[in-house]
C-alpha cells in the first residue's frame, strides 16, 4: 500500500496580528494632533499611548452629564405659576410680621390648604 500524501495547510496571508485590542481610527484637527504630540514628548511616550492616557485621564475626572429634569405639562404650569404667585403674596403680605412668619404664610398659600393637598393629582403621595 502506498503512503498517503501529506497536505500542508496554506500559510496565513497578510500582516500578522500585533495585539488583541481593536484598532480605532479618528479624525482630529492638526492643532489638536500637535498638542497631543507635544504632551507625548513631554511625557516620553508615543502618540498612540498619549491618546490612550489622555482619554483615561479625561474619563476618570469627568462626571456623567446631568439630564435635565423633564416635567409634565401640569407640573410645568404649576412651576411657572409659583413665581408670580409668590410676588403677589409678597406685595400683599403683612409687613409687621417677622420674616420667618411671612415665609411660613407664603409657603402655606402656595401649597394650598392641607385638605386639598391630599386630593391633588399632580402630587401623588404628598
C-alpha positions in Angstrom: 0.0 0.0 0.0 1.2 3.5 -0.9 1.7 6.2 1.7 -0.8 9.0 1.7 0.3 12.4 0.6 0.8 14.9 3.4 -1.1 18.1 2.9 0.4 21.2 4.5 -2.1 24.0 5.2 -1.7 27.3 3.5 0.1 30.0 5.4 -2.0 32.9 6.6 -1.5 35.8 4.3 -1.2 39.4 5.3 0.3 41.2 8.2 0.4 39.3 11.5 -1.8 40.5 14.3 0.0 42.9 16.6 -2.3 42.7 19.6 -5.7 41.8 20.9 -7.1 45.4 21.3 -9.2 46.6 18.4 -7.9 49.3 16.1 -9.9 52.5 16.2 -9.3 55.5 14.0 -10.5 59.0 14.5 -10.1 62.4 12.7 -8.6 65.3 14.6 -7.7 68.8 13.6 -4.0 69.4 13.1 -3.8 71.7 16.1 -5.1 69.0 18.4 -2.7 66.5 17.0 0.2 68.9 17.6 -1.0 69.4 21.2 -1.2 65.6 21.7 2.3 65.1 20.2 3.6 67.9 22.5 2.1 66.1 25.5 3.5 62.8 24.3 7.1 64.2 24.0 6.8 65.9 27.5 5.7 62.5 29.0 8.2 60.4 26.9 5.5 58.3 25.1 4.3 57.8 21.6 1.3 59.4 20.0 -1.0 56.3 20.5 0.0 55.9 24.1 -0.5 59.6 24.7 -4.0 59.5 23.3 -4.9 56.4 25.4 -3.6 58.1 28.6 -5.3 61.4 27.9 -8.6 59.6 27.3 -8.2 57.7 30.6 -7.4 60.9 32.4 -10.5 62.7 30.9 -12.8 59.8 31.7 -11.6 59.5 35.3 -12.1 63.2 36.1 -15.4 63.8 34.3 -18.8 63.3 35.7 -21.6 62.0 33.6 -23.7 64.8 32.1 -26.8 65.6 34.2 -30.0 65.0 32.4 -32.5 67.9 32.5 -35.5 67.2 34.7 -38.5 66.7 32.4 -41.8 67.8 34.0 -45.2 67.0 32.8 -47.3 69.8 31.4 -49.3 70.2 34.6 -46.1 70.4 36.7 -44.5 72.9 34.3 -47.6 75.1 34.6 -47.5 74.8 38.4 -43.8 75.6 38.5 -44.3 78.7 36.2 -47.2 79.9 38.4 -45.2 79.8 41.7 -43.0 82.8 41.0 -45.8 85.3 40.0 -47.9 84.0 42.9 -45.0 84.5 45.3 -44.5 88.0 44.1 -48.2 88.8 44.5 -48.2 87.3 48.0 -45.1 89.4 48.9 -46.8 92.6 47.8 -49.9 91.9 50.0 -48.2 90.3 53.0 -48.3 91.8 56.4 -45.1 93.9 56.7 -45.3 93.9 60.5 -44.8 90.1 60.7 -41.3 88.7 61.1 -39.5 87.3 58.0 -40.0 83.7 59.3 -43.7 84.2 59.8 -44.0 85.7 56.3 -42.2 82.7 54.7 -44.4 80.2 56.5 -47.6 82.1 55.4 -46.3 82.3 51.8 -45.4 78.6 51.8 -48.9 77.7 53.1 -50.6 79.9 50.5 -48.6 78.5 47.6 -49.0 74.9 48.6 -52.7 75.3 49.2 -54.9 74.2 52.1 -53.9 70.8 53.7 -57.4 69.5 53.0 -56.9 69.8 49.2 -53.2 68.8 49.1 -54.0 65.2 49.6 -56.5 65.3 46.7 -54.2 66.8 44.2 -53.4 64.5 41.3 -50.1 66.2 40.3 -48.6 65.4 43.7 -49.1 61.8 44.5 -48.2 60.8 48.0 -47.9 64.3 49.4 
